[in-house]
Amino acid sequence: MSGTSTTRTEWSRWAGVALTALLAVLAFTVQWGVVTAKLDHVEKRLDELIVEARALRTEYQAIERRVSFLEGRQNGRTPP
């Protein structure tokens, strides 16, 4: 009878190790999915910010041109 008990105990230990490993892999997979989804969101937001920054830079350059034109008029220079 002690041989059967030892076999069950060993099987139990291995089953526990296998279950723990399976749960760890499952948790890692779920966490990886969450992190990947969040990184995708961050990437999209950064792309939006880059587009906005380019638009602002273009607008800023247009304002600089207008100010330069007005400064030229104020100093008595006529634009070409």
Secondary structure, DSSP 8 states (H G I E B T S, - for coil): -HHHHHHHHHHHHHHHHHHHHHHHHHHHHHHHHHHHHHHHHHHHHHHHHHHHHHHHHHHHHHHHHHHHHHHHHHTT----
